[in-house]
Amino acid sequence: MKKSGLFGECARLLLFAKPYWKYVALAIFSMVIYTSANGIQISLIKPIVDKLLLGNTNTIVALPKIDIDQDAPSHKKPSLVKQFKKQVFHKFSFIEKLQRLATNSFTSIGVTMAIFAPIIFLSCYFQQYFRNLVMWAVVVDIRNKVCDHLLPQPLSFFENRKSGDLLSRLTNDIAVTQSGLTVLFDDILLQPLKLICGLTLAFYFSWKLSLLILIAFPAIFIPVLVMGKKIKKHGKSSLRHLSDLTDALREMFAGIRIVKAFKMEAEESREIHEISNRFFMKRMKLAKAKAINTSTSEFVYTLGLAILIILGGYVIMSKKITPGELGGFITAIGFMVITTIKKLAKGYASLQESLAGVNRVFELFAIEPAIKDHPEAVALKNIHEGISFDDVSFSYDNGKDYILKDINLTISKGEIVAIVGKSGAGKSTLINLIPRFYDPVKGSVKIDKIDIRKIKHESLLAQIAIVSQQTFLFNRSLRENILYGRKGASDEEIYSAAKSANIHDYIIDLPKGYDTVVGELGLKLSGGQRQRIAIARAILKNAPILLLDEATSSLDYESEKLVQDALNNLITGKTTIIVAHRLSTILHCDRIIVMKNGCIVEAGSHKSLMSEEGEYKRVYQLHSDTLQA
Ligand SMILES: Nc1ncnc2c1ncn2[C@@H]1O[C@H](COP(=O)(O)OP(=O)(O)OP(=O)(O)O)[C@@H](O)[C@H]1O
C-alpha cells in the first residue's frame, strides 16, 4: 500500500466527512462563537483589576497607563512594531468599546458575563453536538464501507485470512480510528481556534511576553514529534497483537465442543494467557511512549511557567505593564494557550496511536476484489442450454499443485448429474467453480456457452441454489434462516419449502415455532435438522441450477427417504449437480461422473458403469459391502 504521511492519512480520514460538510461548517461556526465568547470574558479581567480594584472607582476613570511608550519623545516616529500594535488593536476596538460600556461597576461586568452565558451555552452545545454527529457518522460510514468492500471478495480471500483479524479490524481498529476522529474534531479543529484567540489576547496584553512564549514553542513540540513516531509504531503492533487475541478467542469459542471433548480447557487457557501477555507487553511499550510524551511536555510547561513568572515579575516591577494587563496575560496564557498546547500535544500523541488503526483499516480498502465483473459482463436471466467445463484446471496455490486437471464436462439443461469419487478427489472444488467461488487457472466454465467470467456475478448467483457440506445457520429465527433463500417470500411459501424439506412438523412443535432463534452456529439443532433447514432454504430459492454438496449426508434414514422424495420433486426440470458419498442416493441420476485425483475417469449411468470393471463398480461394491457388514 502506498505510504502517506500524517497529513495524507488525516486528509483521507477527513474525506469521509465530506458528505457532512454542512455539519462540519456548523460545528466550526459554533466553535468560533464559543471561543470568541470565552476570549471576550477573559478580556474583562483587565478592567476589573485596573479600573475597579486599583482605580478604586465605580466609574470610568482612565488610569494613567504605565506604558513603554510614555517616556518617548513626542516628535519621535513610532517604531514599526508599535504601529503594527496600534493597527491590530484598532481592529479590536470593539473590545475596548465593550469594556467601556460594560465595565463601569462589578454589577455591569456581572451583567455582561451573564449576557454571554446563553451564547456560551448554545455555542458549546452545538459545537459538541455537530462534532459528534459528524464523527459518529464517519465511523459508521467507514465500517459500512469496509464491509461493503470485503463482502464481494472471493472465498479464497476469507479462507486465507484469520477471521479474527478481520473482526479485530472492524471492531478494535475502527474504535481506535474513532478516537482519532475525536482528536481531529476536538483537538485539531477546536484547539487551534483557542490558541489563536489566546495568543491574540496575550499579544493584546503584552506583546513582548507573548513573543517569548512563541520562541518557547519549538521546545514544547520537539519531544512531542519524536515520541509521536514511537507511539504510532507501538500502536500498530499492539493492534496486531489484539487481533491475534481476538482470533484465538473466536476460534476457541467456535471449537468449544472439541475443546470440551478432548478436555483441552487448560491448554486453551494457557494459549490465551500467552497471547494476552504478548499483547500486554506491546501495550506497555505504547504506554511508556505516551507517558514519556506527557511527562516531557509537563516538564517543559512547568519550566516555561517558572520563567514566565520571573519575567512577569521583572516587567511589572519595571512598570512596563499594568497589573490588569499582567493578570489578563497570565489568564490568556494559562487558560487558553497552555491548556491548548497541552491538549494539542496529547492530541498529537493520540492521533498517532489512532493512525495505526486507520492504517490497518485503509489496508483493507487497498485490497482489490479478485473476482470482478467484466466490463462487458451480461446479466444471466435464465439457463437455456446448460453448463460446460472446457479444459478446466484449477489450483489453490497459484499453479503449484493442480487439484483439477483438464476437466471437460457438459451438463445439459435439466440434467441431474452426480459426482462421486474418493475423498479429496476434487468433487467440491469442481462445483465451487460454478458460482465463481474460485476462478479456474486454465480453461473456462460456461453457461449457455458464455464464459461465466463474462456474466454479472450477481445474476449468476441468482440462478444457483446451494446446499453445502458445512451447513451454516445464522443466529436468527428459523423463519429468517429459511427466508435467506428468497427475501420477500410469503409465509405460505416458507411453510411449503419446509414441508418439502421435511422440517415443518418439527418447527411447528417448537414453543415459538418459526420464530425460534437458532443458537450460535446452529448448536441448538441436530446436524440433520440443520441440514433440512438448509435444504428448505434452497427449495425456497427455486433457482434453475442446484448444487447439492453432500446435501443428505447428515440425515437419518427415515428423513433421508423423505428429503430424497422432496429433492426429487424439487430437481425436476432443474440442472442439478449432486456430490455424494452415499452411492444409494444417486442411483437414479441421469449421469454419474467418477473423479480420481482431480480428473474425470468414468462417466455414465449407474447401469452402464456397473457393467464396466472400473472405479465406480469397485467403489460401489465396497460401499455395498460396508452397508451389509
Ligand atoms: N480452500 C482450500 N484451500 C486449499 N486446498 C483446498 C481447499 N479446499 C480443498 N482443498 C484441497 O483440494 C483437494 C480437493 O478437495 P475437495 O474438497 O474438492 O475434495 P472432495 O472430493 O470434495 O473431498 P470430500 O469428498 O472429502 O469432500 C483436497 O486435497 C483438499 O485438501
Ligand as a Chemical Component Dictionary entry (heavy atoms), coordinates in Angstrom:
data_LIG
# 
_chem_comp.id                   LIG 
_chem_comp.type                 NON-POLYMER 
_chem_comp.pdbx_formal_charge   0 
_chem_comp.three_letter_code    LIG 
# 
loop_
_chem_comp_atom.comp_id 
_chem_comp_atom.atom_id 
_chem_comp_atom.alt_atom_id 
_chem_comp_atom.type_symbol 
_chem_comp_atom.charge 
_chem_comp_atom.model_Cartn_x 
_chem_comp_atom.model_Cartn_y 
_chem_comp_atom.model_Cartn_z 
_chem_comp_atom.pdbx_ordinal 
LIG N1  N1  N 0 -9.773  -23.889 0.308  1  
LIG C1  C1  C 0 -8.816  -24.758 0.031  2  
LIG N2  N2  N 0 -7.532  -24.360 0.025  3  
LIG C2  C2  C 0 -6.545  -25.215 -0.273 4  
LIG N3  N3  N 0 -6.741  -26.511 -0.578 5  
LIG C3  C3  C 0 -8.001  -26.970 -0.579 6  
LIG C4  C4  C 0 -9.103  -26.125 -0.267 7  
LIG N4  N4  N 0 -10.249 -26.836 -0.366 8  
LIG C5  C5  C 0 -9.864  -28.090 -0.715 9  
LIG N5  N5  N 0 -8.534  -28.180 -0.848 10 
LIG C6  C6  C 0 -7.776  -29.346 -1.246 11 
LIG O1  O1  O 0 -8.212  -29.720 -2.533 12 
LIG C7  C7  C 0 -8.335  -31.123 -2.640 13 
LIG C8  C8  C 0 -9.729  -31.475 -3.147 14 
LIG O2  O2  O 0 -10.643 -31.099 -2.157 15 
LIG P1  P1  P 0 -12.213 -31.237 -2.394 16 
LIG O3  O3  O 0 -12.886 -30.720 -1.170 17 
LIG O4  O4  O 0 -12.553 -30.646 -3.683 18 
LIG O5  O5  O 0 -12.345 -32.806 -2.484 19 
LIG P2  P2  P 0 -13.646 -33.686 -2.404 20 
LIG O6  O6  O 0 -13.525 -34.689 -3.475 21 
LIG O7  O7  O 0 -14.865 -32.859 -2.414 22 
LIG O8  O8  O 0 -13.422 -34.343 -0.969 23 
LIG P3  P3  P 0 -14.523 -34.768 0.108  24 
LIG O9  O9  O 0 -15.347 -35.830 -0.505 25 
LIG O10 O10 O 0 -13.704 -35.261 1.249  26 
LIG O11 O11 O 0 -15.266 -33.544 0.427  27 
LIG C9  C9  C 0 -8.003  -31.670 -1.283 28 
LIG O12 O12 O 0 -6.661  -32.170 -1.321 29 
LIG C10 C10 C 0 -8.089  -30.521 -0.349 30 
LIG O13 O13 O 0 -7.152  -30.609 0.671  31 
# 
loop_
_chem_comp_bond.comp_id 
_chem_comp_bond.atom_id_1 
_chem_comp_bond.atom_id_2 
_chem_comp_bond.value_order 
_chem_comp_bond.pdbx_ordinal 
LIG N1  C1  SING 1  
LIG C1  N2  SING 2  
LIG C1  C4  DOUB 3  
LIG N2  C2  DOUB 4  
LIG C2  N3  SING 5  
LIG N3  C3  DOUB 6  
LIG C3  C4  SING 7  
LIG C3  N5  SING 8  
LIG C4  N4  SING 9  
LIG N4  C5  DOUB 10 
LIG C5  N5  SING 11 
LIG N5  C6  SING 12 
LIG C6  O1  SING 13 
LIG C6  C10 SING 14 
LIG O1  C7  SING 15 
LIG C7  C8  SING 16 
LIG C7  C9  SING 17 
LIG C8  O2  SING 18 
LIG O2  P1  SING 19 
LIG P1  O3  DOUB 20 
LIG P1  O4  SING 21 
LIG P1  O5  SING 22 
LIG O5  P2  SING 23 
LIG P2  O6  DOUB 24 
LIG P2  O7  SING 25 
LIG P2  O8  SING 26 
LIG O8  P3  SING 27 
LIG P3  O9  DOUB 28 
LIG P3  O10 SING 29 
LIG P3  O11 SING 30 
LIG C9  O12 SING 31 
LIG C9  C10 SING 32 
LIG C10 O13 SING 33 
# 
